[in-house]
Every structure is written in structure tokens, then in C-alpha cells.
Amino acid sequence: MKALARSVQPQETTAAELQEFFYPIHYQIGMALEDALRGGVLTRKQSAILWMIRSAGEGGRGMRRKDIVRLMQSWFEVTNSGISKAIRGMARPPLALVEISEDPRSAREKLISLTPKGERFVAAMAARGEVFLEDIVKHLPAEVIRGGVEYFRQLIDAFNRSRAAN
């Protein structure tokens, strides 16, 4: 890995030092990983929707549209209609990756569910992501990788606790 763009001064806090990883992790590694997940087929927003369903959806297969909108609008500058357009594009052929149905809990709300083709596509996304990351981690010692995985687990937990407290 290249050195960070600027050196961290000894008097800087750990938080400031961690912040220096934002660009290389989010924009360099994260965007390249996202490109691998998209497989040259989906837009960034569409891939985020599918990955969100996989990660946060009910059984990794479906999610209420309003939850998709809420999360997507916290990540992207996107309108409600822009999200609808992305979902409809994935519902129609040739993609046919999701199905839009009425939520039994509310006739006004929609459920977005993976079709069998969508499930296969998401599994292929995960496989592409794994190949991408394997190419990176093969250059690291196993103990560094395990430590990194544990660090990220704890970081996510700390983030969630911090957000819950606010």
C-alpha cells in the first residue's frame, strides 16, 4: 500500500490519524470494490440497493422501499424518484433482478424482493467482491488480515453504539 498522502505528526490524535485513511479506503479501495460488485451491469445506486438488501434486508432477500429510500438518501444525493427509477430498471427485463410488490403491512408501501435471478446475481456480486479482495489480501500476513477483520467488527459496533447514544 502506498504511504498516506501526508505524514501524520506525532502530536495528532488517533482519530486524526484514522481520518487520513478516509480517501484511500473509501474512494480508492471502496470504489474499486464497488466496480467489481457492479460487474459492468449496474449503476452505483443499483449495486448499493442490491447490496443493502443482501446486508440489511429481511433474510437478505427483501426490504421495504421506504427503508431503501431512507438509507440511500443518507449515502447519496438522490431523489425519491431517482431511487424509484433505479429499482424499476432492475425490475424490468433484461435485468429482472427484483420484484416490486405491495407490503402486506401497508397497502401504500412497497416491498422490493430479489427474484431468483436477483439472488444469483447478488451471489455472483459477492463472489466478484471476494476475488477482488483476495487479490489485495494475498499481499498481507494472515495475522494482519485477522486483526483487520476484528478491528472492523469492533469499529462497526462502536459506530453503532455512538449513533444510538446520539
C-alpha positions in Angstrom: 0.0 0.0 0.0 1.3 3.5 -0.8 2.1 5.8 2.1 -0.6 8.2 3.0 -0.5 11.5 1.1 0.7 13.4 4.1 2.6 12.2 7.1 0.9 12.1 10.5 2.5 14.3 13.1 3.2 12.7 16.5 1.0 15.2 18.3 -2.0 14.3 16.2 -4.7 12.2 17.8 -5.5 8.6 16.8 -8.8 9.9 15.4 -6.9 12.3 13.2 -4.6 9.5 12.1 -7.6 7.3 11.3 -9.2 10.1 9.3 -6.2 10.1 6.9 -7.4 6.6 5.7 -10.7 8.0 4.5 -9.6 8.8 1.0 -7.6 5.6 0.3 -10.2 3.3 1.9 -13.4 4.9 0.7 -12.5 6.4 -2.6 -9.7 4.1 -3.8 -10.4 0.7 -2.4 -14.1 1.1 -1.8 -15.0 2.5 -5.2 -12.8 -0.2 -6.9 -14.6 -2.9 -4.9 -18.0 -1.4 -5.8 -16.9 -1.5 -9.5 -16.1 -5.2 -9.1 -19.5 -5.8 -7.4 -21.4 -4.0 -10.2 -19.9 -6.3 -12.8 -20.3 -3.7 -15.6 -24.1 -4.2 -15.5 -25.5 -2.0 -12.7 -25.2 1.7 -11.8 -23.6 2.5 -8.5 -27.0 3.2 -6.9 -28.4 -0.1 -8.2 -25.5 -2.1 -6.8 -25.9 -0.2 -3.5 -29.6 -1.2 -3.4 -28.9 -4.9 -4.0 -26.0 -4.9 -1.5 -28.3 -3.2 1.0 -31.0 -5.8 0.5 -28.3 -8.5 1.0 -26.9 -7.0 4.1 -29.8 -5.3 5.9 -32.9 -6.8 4.2 -35.2 -9.4 5.7 -33.4 -12.7 5.2 -31.1 -10.9 2.8 -33.8 -11.2 0.2 -36.2 -8.2 0.6 -36.7 -4.8 2.0 -39.3 -2.1 2.3 -39.0 0.6 -0.3 -39.2 3.3 2.3 -36.2 1.8 4.2 -34.2 1.7 0.9 -35.1 5.3 0.3 -34.1 6.4 3.8 -30.7 4.6 3.6 -29.9 5.6 0.1 -30.7 9.3 0.8 -28.3 9.2 3.7 -25.5 8.0 1.4 -26.2 9.6 -2.0 -27.7 12.8 -3.2 -30.6 11.1 -4.8 -34.3 11.9 -5.1 -37.1 9.6 -4.2 -37.9 9.4 -8.0 -34.3 8.6 -8.7 -34.4 5.6 -6.4 -37.7 4.5 -8.0 -36.1 4.7 -11.4 -33.1 2.6 -10.2 -35.5 0.0 -8.7 -37.8 -0.1 -11.7 -34.7 -0.6 -14.0 -33.7 -3.6 -12.0 -37.3 -5.0 -12.0 -37.7 -4.9 -15.8 -36.0 -7.1 -18.4 -33.3 -7.7 -19.2 -32.2 -7.3 -15.6 -35.3 -8.7 -13.8 -33.3 -8.8 -10.5 -36.0 -7.5 -8.2 -39.7 -7.7 -7.8 -41.9 -4.8 -6.6 -45.0 -5.9 -4.6 -47.4 -4.5 -2.1 -46.4 -4.6 1.6 -49.0 -6.7 3.5 -48.5 -4.4 6.5 -49.5 -1.3 4.5 -51.2 -1.1 1.1 -49.4 2.2 0.4 -45.9 0.7 0.9 -44.0 -1.4 -1.5 -41.6 -4.4 -0.9 -38.6 -4.8 -3.0 -37.6 -8.5 -3.2 -34.8 -10.3 -5.1 -36.1 -12.6 -7.8 -34.3 -16.0 -8.2 -32.2 -14.3 -10.9 -31.5 -11.5 -8.5 -30.4 -13.9 -5.8 -28.0 -15.5 -8.3 -26.7 -12.0 -9.3 -26.1 -11.0 -5.7 -24.3 -14.3 -5.1 -22.1 -13.5 -8.1 -21.6 -10.0 -6.8 -20.3 -11.4 -3.5 -18.0 -13.8 -5.4 -16.6 -10.9 -7.5 -16.0 -8.9 -4.4 -14.3 -11.8 -2.7 -12.0 -12.3 -5.7 -11.2 -8.6 -5.7 -10.3 -8.6 -2.0 -8.4 -11.8 -2.2 -6.1 -10.2 -4.8 -5.4 -7.5 -2.2 -5.1 -9.5 1.0 -2.7 -12.1 -0.6 0.0 -9.4 -0.1 -0.6 -9.3 3.7 0.4 -11.6 6.5 -2.6 -13.7 7.8 -2.3 -12.2 11.3 -2.7 -8.7 9.8 -5.8 -9.8 7.9 -7.4 -11.4 11.0 -6.5 -8.3 13.1 -8.1 -6.0 10.4 -11.3 -8.1 10.3 -11.5 -7.9 14.1 -10.8 -4.2 14.0 -13.6 -3.5 11.5 -16.0 -5.6 13.6 -15.3 -3.6 16.7 -15.3 -0.3 14.7 -18.8 -1.1 13.3 -20.0 -1.9 16.8 -18.5 1.3 18.3 -20.0 3.3 15.4 -23.5 1.8 16.1 -23.2 2.4 19.8 -22.1 6.0 19.2 -25.1 6.6 16.8 -27.5 5.0 19.3 -26.3 7.3 22.1 -26.9 10.5 19.9 
